[in-house]
């Protein structure tokens, strides 16, 4: 998949579908509501077990663009590299998603 994304960038509709798909996979693999992952303008999801918030800003927020989210989800980009390049804005407890990435099919599944 890494080569496919590099060779032929997804259309806006494909980007939207990929973002939503990978956010849904994250929420399924790490259920909870302690981290809000935002990929504007496409979607946001709450994930990761821990303190649940009911109003206002969640305890942890991760915000990034669609290209970065897809690259992280597919393993084309490492979390530490994305942070180092300023492509991820993460704050709060549990905001480090590196143990959950990439989201592509795992061999232990």
Buried (B, 14 or more C-beta within 10 A) or exposed (E): BEEEBEEEEBEEEEBBEBBBBBBBBBBEEBEBBBBBBBBEEBBBBBBBEBBEBEEEEBBBBBBBBBBBBBBBBBEBBBBEEBBEEEBBEBEBEBBBBEEBBBBEEEEEE
